[in-house]
Amino acid sequence: MLDYKDLDAKLVKISKRTIEMCSAAGSGHPSTGLSLAHLTVALMYRAMRYDPQNPWNAASDRLVLSEGHAVPIIYAAYCELGGIAGTKQSPQKLSFDDTLTLRESDSVLDGHPNPPQGFPFFDAATGSLGQGASVAAGLAAAARLDGLDKQIYCIIGDGEAREGQIWEAVDFIADHKLTAVKLIFNANGQGQSDYVSPQQSAESLQAKLQAFNFEVKVIDGHNWDDIFTALASKATDKPIAIVAKTVKGWGSNELSSKNYHGKILSDNQVEQAMADFDVIAAKLGVDENAKIDALKVTIPQDAKSPTGGNISAGAFADALKAAGLEKQLQDKKLATRTAYGVALEAIGADERIVALDGDVQGSTFANMFANKYSNRYFEGKIAEQNMISAAVGLAASGKIPFVSSFAKFLVRGYDQIEMAVIGNSNVKLCGSHAGVSLAADGPSQMGLPDLAFIRSFAHSNNIAGDPAIRMFCPSDAVSAFKLTEQMANTSGLCYMRTQRPNVDFLYDLDEEFPFGGHKRLASGKDILIVASGYMVHIAMEALAILKAAGVNASLVDVYSIPLETDNVLEIAKQCQGKMLVVEDNYVGGFGDELACAVAAGNANITCKRLYVTTVPKSAKTPDDILKQVNLTADDLANAAQNFAV
């Protein structure tokens, strides 16, 4: 047996500190951290090829802690190693004493992994369970594109393995042969409130992973030889998963005596735990306070993440011609979803652009990118949650991922989107077939609550002070094309909704669409109609009806949230202070955006809203569905006329 005394000394030291730091914080998960003590030391002091002094090196191996609540043990090791925190522009060397700042408001040691707050050792925010394996897959996919020989280690809890997204990720890893990923399942047998199900036992996990075409190593997670043999195993045609049998609360008699998930010890119990580890240290013949350099890692040559200047989609007309859509260019009629595909193909000339789609590429028109840049396209199949989190991993590696699916199906990934917000991830989302204009397929395929959800983030700022998500609702092909290009050049999360029907071009081919702006399409003095997306075209039909009735209305196309509302409200003041907002989704979108602005102090404006107020059903055409939900041009005209009087 090899001599591991240097690692044993670190093992005792960081195990003790894990208990102390959680006790100092008054909260945390020391028992889960202790179950990972051996694995953490093995990875961070020996197995990983990385430099704690340069966590931004793109060539380094990476660690994704999917069971984010176990993070104190990682912090303890990283601080003991004097790892670098902060930013490249303002790096901060951590000390072992910094561990005791866990969970303080001004500390980089957040309660769960949160890299934007200054802990760049991690690539993604984790803690909402089930997402780490997907992030690891995205990191591995990016490494392959960049030709980097790196390992991506991902630690997953056994209870967490109940999450369906874990198995979406396992499928994705196997499908794309992402053998750089090593999944490590922490099989300590306990969840939060009880023992895990037999379905999540080490034996069941082994059988499941083998069925998913993984090579599986079942080990004693507290045995150095077992751990290093498994970590050193090389993947061939199958990815490797390690199922490590561990003890929750390892080393502490109290913490391992029962389920202590999310609980800290009393002062007396902390003293006893320290004594427990003193006994272990004596048995191992080590002194955790001795000046021992246990760090024996390979530091890879520094590699730079891909960078570049502005990304251009080129001229709209040229892109349509290149896509074989010359007739649509002549007719000046095209669906916004198709224009998205054209733009995605055009910006794909930049190697930073990657695309993912959830088995609907022929409907979202992501197939245009997939056909031209197949090596940078990752088919996600029907697994939207995995697809979004994999995009987070790709973005962390310097890629600019565009993720597309039906807006309705992206609903399944709202938790993953929120985690991407927390991690300040540079992911671009496109939800197609949004709104009721989808018609024939019915409500199970329509994206209707998406504006309300995304808008809630659009009015919160990320760490850079920008909107946490920018949202776009193009009304024609020109705006969809230009906004796709702008998303590629904007740092941070963006969401665009596109729609199925072919619609007329509303704008000149070289029109620009600044974020937060609007376009005034008609000028009248009696009432202002505000519309977005497909409803802009319905509003234009309503204008003709109103004109025949002697009502002169203004029309504004709003395409971006956050919306710069002041200018829109100025137009409303010119229209007798009467503003009617129409949209083809549930409440919470542009109507609320403008109503809130009115409520904030524009007492001379009255804002009324038209939106989908009943759960729709199928209808053969967009006109039929609009009749069903009372949003036809006639409905809009009647509402405007009654309001204007």
Residue pairs with C-beta under 8 A, 6 or more apart in sequence:
1 225
2 224
2 225
4 224
5 284
5 285
5 286
6 45
6 292
6 293
6 294
7 41
7 42
7 45
7 46
7 224
7 294
8 281
8 284
8 286
9 281
9 286
9 287
9 288
9 290
9 292
9 294
10 41
10 45
10 77
10 80
10 288
10 292
10 294
11 37
11 38
11 41
12 251
12 277
12 280
12 281
12 284
12 286
12 288
13 76
13 80
13 288
13 289
14 37
14 40
14 41
14 73
14 76
14 77
14 80
15 34
15 37
15 73
15 250
15 251
15 277
16 273
16 274
16 277
16 288
17 76
17 80
17 96
17 99
18 30
18 33
18 34
18 37
18 72
18 73
18 76
19 30
19 34
19 252
19 255
19 264
19 265
19 270
19 273
19 274
20 99
20 100
20 270
21 28
21 72
21 75
21 76
21 99
21 100
21 102
22 28
22 29
22 30
22 33
22 72
22 102
22 264
23 30
23 264
23 265
23 267
23 270
24 100
24 102
25 102
25 103
25 104
25 111
25 264
26 103
26 264
27 103
27 111
27 262
27 264
28 69
28 72
28 102
28 103
28 111
28 262
28 264
29 69
29 70
29 72
29 261
29 262
30 72
30 249
30 252
30 255
30 260
30 264
30 265
31 248
31 249
31 252
31 255
31 256
31 259
31 260
31 261
31 263
32 67
32 69
32 70
32 157
32 186
32 188
32 248
32 261
33 40
33 70
33 71
33 72
33 73
33 74
33 76
34 73
34 247
34 248
34 249
34 250
34 251
34 252
34 255
34 256
35 70
35 186
35 188
35 221
35 246
35 247
35 248
35 249
35 250
36 70
36 73
36 155
36 186
36 221
36 246
37 73
37 222
37 250
37 251
38 221
38 222
38 223
38 224
38 227
38 246
38 250
39 155
39 184
39 186
39 221
39 227
39 244
39 246
40 73
40 74
40 77
41 77
41 294
42 224
42 227
42 228
42 231
43 63
43 153
43 231
44 52
44 63
44 74
44 77
44 78
44 81
45 77
45 81
45 294
45 295
45 296
45 297
46 228
46 294
46 296
46 297
47 228
47 231
47 232
47 297
48 60
48 61
48 63
48 151
48 153
48 297
49 60
49 61
49 150
49 151
49 297
49 298
49 299
49 300
50 57
50 60
50 61
50 62
50 297
50 299
50 300
51 57
51 60
51 297
51 299
51 300
52 78
52 81
52 82
52 83
52 84
52 121
52 295
53 82
53 83
53 84
53 93
54 60
54 84
54 302
55 83
55 84
55 120
55 121
56 88
56 120
56 305
57 300
57 302
57 303
58 146
58 148
58 302
58 303
58 304
58 305
58 397
58 398
59 148
59 149
59 150
59 300
59 301
59 302
59 303
60 150
60 300
61 150
61 151
61 152
61 153
61 300
62 123
62 136
62 139
62 150
62 151
62 152
62 153
63 74
63 121
63 122
63 153
63 154
63 155
64 122
64 123
64 124
64 126
64 132
64 133
64 135
64 136
64 139
64 152
64 153
64 154
64 155
64 393
65 71
65 74
65 113
65 122
65 126
65 132
65 154
65 155
66 126
66 129
66 130
66 131
66 132
66 133
66 135
66 136
66 154
66 155
66 156
66 157
66 160
67 126
67 129
67 132
67 155
67 156
67 157
67 160
67 186
68 112
68 113
68 125
68 126
68 127
68 128
68 129
68 132
69 112
69 127
69 262
70 155
70 157
70 186
71 110
71 111
71 112
71 113
72 99
72 102
74 113
74 121
75 99
75 102
75 109
76 99
78 94
78 121
79 94
79 95
79 96
79 97
79 98
79 99
80 96
81 295
82 93
82 94
82 95
83 93
83 94
83 121
84 91
84 92
84 93
84 94
84 120
85 91
85 92
85 93
85 94
85 108
85 118
85 119
85 120
85 121
86 92
86 108
86 118
86 120
87 118
87 120
92 108
92 118
94 108
98 107
98 109
99 109
101 107
101 109
102 109
102 111
103 109
103 110
103 111
108 117
108 118
108 119
109 119
110 117
110 119
111 127
112 125
112 126
112 127
113 119
113 122
113 124
113 125
113 126
113 127
114 122
114 125
114 422
114 423
115 121
115 122
115 123
115 124
115 125
115 423
115 424
116 125
116 422
116 423
116 424
116 462
116 463
117 463
123 135
123 139
123 392
123 393
123 396
123 397
124 131
124 132
124 135
124 389
124 392
124 393
124 396
124 419
124 423
124 425
125 419
125 420
125 422
125 423
126 132
126 135
126 419
127 419
128 415
128 418
128 419
129 157
129 159
129 160
129 163
130 160
130 163
130 164
130 165
130 166
130 385
131 165
131 385
131 389
131 415
131 416
131 419
132 154
132 155
132 156
132 389
133 154
133 156
133 165
133 166
133 169
133 170
133 173
133 181
133 183
134 165
134 168
134 169
134 172
134 385
134 386
134 387
134 388
134 389
134 390
134 392
134 393
134 416
135 154
135 389
135 390
135 392
135 393
135 396
136 152
136 153
136 154
136 169
136 173
136 181
136 183
136 393
137 169
137 172
137 173
137 176
137 178
137 181
137 386
137 390
137 393
138 389
138 390
138 391
138 392
138 393
138 394
138 395
138 396
138 397
138 401
139 152
139 181
139 393
139 394
139 396
139 397
140 152
140 173
140 178
140 180
140 181
140 393
141 176
141 178
141 354
141 378
141 390
141 393
141 394
142 354
142 393
142 394
142 396
142 397
142 398
142 399
143 149
143 150
143 152
143 180
143 397
144 178
144 180
145 351
145 354
145 375
145 376
145 399
146 303
146 306
146 397
148 303
150 180
150 300
151 180
151 182
152 180
152 181
152 182
153 182
153 184
154 181
154 182
154 183
154 184
155 184
155 186
156 166
156 183
156 184
156 185
156 186
157 185
157 186
157 188
157 191
158 185
158 186
158 187
158 188
158 189
158 191
158 196
158 200
158 201
158 202
158 205
159 190
159 191
159 192
159 196
159 200
160 166
161 185
161 200
161 205
162 196
162 197
162 199
162 200
164 385
165 383
165 385
165 386
165 389
165 416
167 208
167 212
168 383
168 385
168 386
169 386
169 389
169 390
170 183
170 209
170 212
170 214
170 241
171 212
171 381
171 383
171 386
172 178
172 378
172 380
172 381
172 383
172 386
172 390
173 181
173 183
173 239
174 212
174 213
174 214
174 238
174 239
175 379
175 381
176 378
177 237
177 239
178 239
179 235
179 236
179 237
179 238
179 239
179 240
180 235
181 239
182 231
182 235
182 239
182 240
182 241
182 242
183 209
183 214
183 239
183 240
183 241
183 242
184 241
184 242
184 244
185 202
185 205
185 241
185 242
185 243
185 244
186 221
186 244
186 246
187 200
187 201
187 202
187 205
187 221
187 243
187 244
187 245
187 246
188 245
188 246
188 247
188 248
189 195
189 196
189 201
189 248
190 196
190 248
190 259
190 261
191 261
192 261
192 262
193 259
193 261
194 259
195 259
198 204
202 218
202 243
202 245
205 243
206 216
206 218
206 243
209 216
209 241
209 243
210 216
213 238
214 238
214 239
214 240
214 241
215 233
215 235
215 236
215 238
215 239
215 240
215 241
216 240
216 241
216 242
216 243
217 229
217 230
217 233
217 240
217 241
217 242
217 243
218 242
218 243
218 245
219 226
219 227
219 229
219 230
219 242
219 243
219 244
219 245
220 226
220 244
220 245
221 227
221 244
221 245
221 246
222 246
222 247
222 250
227 244
230 240
230 242
230 244
231 242
233 240
247 256
248 255
248 256
248 259
248 260
248 261
249 255
249 256
249 257
249 260
250 256
251 273
251 276
251 277
251 280
252 265
252 273
252 276
252 277
253 272
253 273
253 276
254 260
254 265
254 269
254 272
254 273
254 276
255 265
255 273
265 273
277 288
281 287
281 288
305 397
305 398
306 351
306 352
306 398
306 399
307 398
308 350
308 352
310 489
311 347
311 350
311 352
311 353
311 400
311 485
311 488
311 489
312 346
312 347
312 485
313 319
313 343
313 346
313 347
313 481
313 482
313 484
313 485
313 488
314 346
315 509
315 510
316 477
316 478
316 481
316 482
316 509
316 510
317 329
317 509
319 342
319 343
319 345
319 346
319 481
320 326
320 328
320 329
320 334
320 342
321 329
322 345
322 346
323 341
323 342
323 345
323 368
325 334
325 338
325 342
328 334
328 338
328 477
328 502
332 504
332 505
333 502
333 503
333 504
333 505
334 476
334 477
334 502
334 503
334 505
335 477
335 498
335 499
335 500
335 501
335 502
335 503
336 474
336 475
336 476
336 477
336 479
336 480
336 498
336 499
336 503
336 533
337 363
337 364
337 365
337 432
337 433
337 480
337 498
337 499
337 500
338 365
338 477
338 502
339 474
339 476
339 477
339 478
339 480
339 481
339 484
339 498
340 364
340 365
340 404
340 430
340 432
340 480
340 481
340 484
340 496
340 498
341 364
341 365
341 366
341 367
341 368
341 369
342 365
342 368
342 477
342 481
343 480
343 481
343 482
343 484
343 485
344 353
344 355
344 365
344 366
344 368
344 369
344 402
344 484
345 368
345 369
345 372
346 485
347 353
347 484
347 485
347 488
348 355
348 369
348 372
348 373
348 376
350 400
350 488
351 376
352 398
352 399
352 400
353 369
353 373
353 376
353 399
353 400
353 402
353 488
354 376
354 377
354 378
354 394
354 399
354 400
354 401
354 402
355 366
355 369
355 370
355 373
355 376
355 377
355 378
355 401
355 402
355 403
355 404
356 377
356 378
356 379
356 380
356 387
356 390
356 391
356 394
356 401
356 402
356 403
356 404
357 364
357 366
357 367
357 370
357 377
357 379
357 380
357 387
357 403
357 404
357 405
358 380
358 381
358 382
358 383
358 384
358 387
358 404
358 405
358 409
359 379
359 380
359 381
359 382
360 404
360 405
360 406
360 409
360 432
361 367
361 370
361 379
361 404
363 406
363 432
363 433
364 404
364 405
364 406
364 430
364 432
364 498
365 432
366 377
366 402
366 404
366 430
369 376
369 377
369 402
370 377
370 379
378 387
378 390
378 394
380 386
380 387
380 390
384 405
384 409
384 410
384 412
384 413
385 412
385 413
385 415
385 416
387 403
387 405
387 413
388 403
388 410
388 413
388 416
388 417
388 420
388 427
388 429
389 416
389 419
389 420
391 401
391 403
391 420
391 425
391 427
392 416
392 419
392 420
392 423
392 425
392 427
394 401
395 401
395 425
395 426
395 427
396 423
396 425
400 426
400 428
400 488
401 426
401 427
401 428
402 428
402 429
402 430
402 487
402 488
403 427
403 428
403 429
403 430
404 429
404 430
404 431
404 432
405 430
405 431
405 432
406 431
406 432
406 433
406 445
406 447
407 431
407 432
407 433
407 434
407 446
407 447
407 450
407 497
408 431
408 433
408 444
408 445
408 446
408 447
408 448
410 417
410 429
410 431
410 447
410 450
411 447
411 449
411 450
411 453
414 453
417 429
417 469
417 493
417 495
418 457
420 427
420 493
421 457
421 462
421 468
421 469
421 493
424 462
424 463
424 464
424 492
425 493
426 491
426 492
426 493
427 493
427 494
428 487
428 488
428 493
428 494
428 495
428 496
429 493
429 494
429 495
429 496
430 484
430 495
430 496
430 497
430 498
431 447
431 450
431 495
431 496
431 497
431 498
432 497
432 498
432 499
432 500
433 441
433 445
433 446
433 447
433 498
433 499
433 500
434 446
434 447
434 450
434 473
434 497
434 498
434 499
434 533
434 585
435 446
435 447
435 448
435 497
435 499
435 533
435 534
435 535
435 583
435 584
435 585
436 446
436 448
436 584
436 585
436 612
436 616
436 622
436 625
436 626
436 629
436 631
437 499
437 500
437 501
437 534
437 584
437 622
437 625
437 626
438 445
438 446
438 499
438 500
438 625
439 618
439 619
439 620
439 621
439 622
439 624
439 625
440 618
440 619
440 620
440 621
441 618
442 616
442 617
442 618
443 615
443 616
443 617
446 616
447 497
447 585
448 585
448 586
448 612
449 585
449 586
449 588
450 495
450 497
450 585
451 471
451 473
451 497
451 561
451 583
451 585
451 586
451 588
451 589
451 590
452 585
452 586
452 587
452 588
452 589
452 592
453 588
454 469
454 471
454 495
454 561
455 471
455 561
455 588
455 589
455 592
455 593
457 467
457 468
457 469
457 493
458 467
458 468
458 469
458 470
458 471
458 561
458 562
459 467
459 562
460 467
460 468
461 467
461 468
462 468
462 492
462 493
464 491
464 492
466 491
466 492
467 492
467 562
468 492
468 493
469 492
469 493
469 494
469 495
470 487
470 490
470 492
470 493
470 494
470 495
470 515
470 560
470 561
470 562
471 494
471 495
471 496
471 497
471 560
471 561
472 483
472 487
472 494
472 495
472 496
472 497
472 559
472 560
472 561
473 496
473 497
473 532
473 533
473 558
473 559
473 560
473 561
473 590
474 480
474 483
474 496
474 498
474 513
474 533
474 559
475 503
475 506
475 531
475 532
475 533
475 534
475 536
475 537
475 557
475 559
476 503
476 504
476 505
476 506
476 507
476 536
477 503
477 505
478 505
478 506
478 507
478 508
478 509
478 511
479 506
479 507
479 511
479 513
479 559
480 496
480 498
482 511
482 512
482 513
483 496
483 513
483 559
483 560
484 496
486 513
486 515
487 494
487 496
490 515
497 533
499 533
499 534
501 534
501 622
503 534
503 537
504 537
506 519
506 521
506 536
506 537
506 557
507 519
511 519
513 519
513 559
513 560
515 560
516 560
516 562
516 563
516 564
517 559
517 560
517 564
518 556
518 557
518 558
518 559
518 560
518 563
518 564
518 567
518 568
519 556
519 557
519 559
520 554
520 555
520 556
520 557
520 571
521 536
521 540
521 555
521 556
521 557
522 540
522 543
522 553
522 554
522 555
523 554
524 543
524 551
524 552
524 553
524 554
524 575
525 552
525 554
525 574
525 575
525 576
526 546
526 551
526 552
526 553
526 575
526 576
526 578
526 644
527 551
527 553
527 554
527 575
527 576
527 578
527 579
527 580
527 640
527 643
527 644
528 553
528 554
528 555
528 556
528 568
528 571
528 572
528 574
528 575
528 578
528 579
528 580
529 539
529 542
529 543
529 553
529 554
529 555
529 556
529 580
529 581
529 582
529 636
529 640
530 555
530 556
530 558
530 568
530 579
530 580
530 581
530 582
530 590
530 594
531 538
531 539
531 555
531 556
531 557
531 558
531 581
531 582
531 583
532 557
532 558
532 559
532 583
532 589
532 590
533 559
533 583
533 584
534 584
534 622
535 582
535 583
535 584
535 631
536 555
536 557
538 582
538 626
538 631
538 632
538 633
538 636
539 555
539 582
539 633
539 636
540 555
541 633
542 553
542 633
542 634
542 636
542 637
542 640
543 553
543 555
545 633
545 634
545 637
546 552
546 553
546 637
546 640
546 641
547 553
549 637
549 641
551 640
551 641
551 644
553 575
553 640
553 644
554 571
554 574
554 575
556 568
556 571
558 568
558 590
558 593
558 594
561 589
561 590
561 593
562 593
563 590
563 593
563 594
565 593
565 594
565 597
566 597
568 579
568 594
568 597
569 579
569 594
569 597
569 598
569 602
569 605
572 578
572 579
572 602
572 605
572 607
573 602
573 604
573 605
576 644
577 604
577 605
577 606
578 605
578 606
578 608
578 643
578 644
579 594
579 598
579 605
579 606
579 607
579 608
580 607
580 608
580 609
580 610
580 636
580 639
580 640
580 643
581 590
581 591
581 594
581 595
581 607
581 608
581 609
581 610
582 591
582 609
582 610
582 611
582 631
582 636
583 589
583 590
583 591
583 609
583 610
583 611
584 611
584 612
584 626
584 629
584 631
585 611
585 612
586 611
586 612
587 609
587 611
587 613
589 611
591 607
591 609
591 610
591 611
592 609
594 607
595 607
595 609
598 605
598 606
598 607
608 639
608 643
610 630
610 631
610 635
610 636
610 639
611 631
612 629
612 631
613 629
613 630
614 629
616 625
616 628
616 629
617 628
618 625
619 625
619 627
619 628
623 632
626 632
626 635
